[in-house]
Every structure is written in structure tokens, then in C-alpha cells.
């Protein structure tokens, strides 16, 4: 048992916080181990010195404590305090959501523009349309509906005959 030291249990041993089985185990170890016995004595001396030099706790003013407790309870149960507490809870979440919405709108193309500023997508469409060959021949584009009708007429003989019944 000389190789295994019980340093982590020595302070609890000095304070008397160990259960009887652990207390007996530490006592048996202290009989055989000079190092642990010296450590235990140093801990005991340090704890005694700390206890002697610790300032006295301030006196408790029970009247002030009761008054503060009543005030807190009154604030908690009053209608305005309850309403404010209920409303204040989601405010940080709403503020964060609003900030995210503003950042998303600012980051989207065309999301936030100054009044009177041209729409960049409309400008892109105009440039693209000027480069299309089909726009140059607008009469052909207008005839596409007529060509589609001719396609339907050409496939009429392939339609199944209506069933008589």
C-alpha cells in the first residue's frame, strides 16, 4: 500500500467527510505511509489557519431580506411585471430575425435599390433582346402560332376515332 498514495482523499479525511469504509482505508494507509501522514498534517494546519483568519460573516438583516423578497414576489405577480417579462422574452429573437432579414435583402440582387435607380435585370434583358436574331425578324415570331396550328392539323389523321356507343 506504500506505492499507492491517497492524496485526493486527505482533505476529506481531515474534515471528516469520508464514509466509514473509506475513513478506515485512509487511516490504515496513514499508519504505513510517512509521506501521506505529513501531507495530512500540512492540510490540517492550513485548514486551521484559514479558519482562524477568515473574517466573521456580516450580520443578517432579516427585515431587509423579507422586504426585498416581498418586492420581488410583488413584481413577479403584478400584471405589468408579468406582461413586461412576457414581452421582453422574444425581443432579442425578433431583433436578430429582423437583422437577418435586412442582411438577406441587402445581399440579394435587386433586393434593396435607391428610389429611381434602374433595375439591373431589366437592363440585362434589354441587352440580351437586342442581341437575339429572332427579335430582328419579329414577323417570323408572330407566325409561330400559325405553324403550331399546322402541326396539329397534320396530326389529325393519327388521332384515335371516337367510340360510338
N, C-alpha and C positions, 0 to 999 in steps of 0.2 A: 504494500500500500504506500510505500515510500516514494514510488515513481509517479503516482497519480496524486496531484495536489487538488485541493477543493477550494481554490481561491474564490470562485464565484459564489460560494455558499457562506463565506466567513462573515460578511456584514450581516446577513440574515441570522447567522448563529449568534452574533453579539447582540442583536436586537431581540432575539427570541422568537423569530418569525417562522422557524422551521417546524415541520410536523415531528412528532416524537421519533419516528424511524430515522429520518434524516439527521435529526439532532444527535441521536446515538451514533450514527455513522461518522459525523464530523467529530464528535468527542473522541471516538476510537482513533480516528486519524490524527487528531491533535496530540494524543498521548505519544504516538510514534514519530511525528514529524516536527522537528525543531523550526523549520522554515515557516510552515503554516501557523505554528503557535506564535512566532514572532510577528507575522503579518496580522494575526488576530489581535494581538496586544496593541499593535500600532493603530489598527482600525478602532479599537475600543477607546484608546487615548484620544484619537482625533474626534470621535463622536462625542466624547465627554467635553472636550474643549469647545466644540461647536455649540453644544447645548448650553454651556456656561456663557458664551459670548453672544448668543442670539438675543436680539432686543425683545423686550416684552411686547406682546401684541397690543395694539391700541384697544381702548375700551369700546365696547359695542354700544351704540346708542339705539336702543330698541325702538324708541319713539320715532326717530328719523327713518329707521328701516321700515316700520309699519306705514308711515306716511308715504314713503316712496313706493312701497308695494301697492298701497291703495290707489295712488295716482296712476301707476302702470295698469292696474286692473281696470280703472275707470276709462283710461284711454283705449284699452283693448275692447271694452264692451260698449263704448259710446258709438252712436250711429255714424257721426262724422269720422271718427277714427277708424272704424271698420271700413267705411266707404273709401277713405283715402288709402288705407292699406290694400284694399282690393284693387283699386285703380292703379296704384303705384307699381304693383307686381308686374303687369305686362308692358309698362312703359319702356324699359330698356330693350325688350324684344322688338317692340314696334319701331323704336328709333333705329335699331340695327337693320330691320327689314326695309325701312324707308331709305336708308343709306345704300343698301344693296340695290334697290330699285333705281335709284338715281345713277349709280355707277353703271348698271347694266344699260340704262337708256343712253347714257353718255358714250358708252362703248359700241353701241350698235350703229351700223352705217345708216345715216339719215335719222338717227334717233333724236338728237337734240340739235336743232338748227336755229340760227338767229332769224327773227322775222324778216321776210322779204328775201332770204337767201335762196338761190336756185337749188332745186332738188338734183343731187348728183346722179341719181338713177335715171331721171328724165333726160338729162344731158347725155348719158351713155346711150340710152335708147335712140335719141335723135342722131347721134354719130353713127350708130350701127345701122339705122334705117337708111341713112344716106349712102352707105356702102353696099347695100343689098342690090343685086341686079334685078330682083323681082319688082322692087318699087319703081325702077326705071320703066318697066313695062307693066303699068298698072292695069291696062286693058286685058292682059292675059290673066292676071289675078282675078279680075272680075268675072271672067269666063269659066273659072274653076267649078262653080256651082252647076253650070250648064254641062260641063264634062262629066260631073258626077251623075247627073241625071241620065246622060247617055249610057254610062256604065250600068245603071240599074235596068234600063230598057234592054240592053244587050244580054242581061242575065235572066230576063223574064221567062224564057223557054226552059230554063233549068229549075224553076220553082216547081214544087210538087202540085199536082192537081188537087183542087178542093174535093173533099169526100162528100158524096151525096148520101144523105141518109135519112 
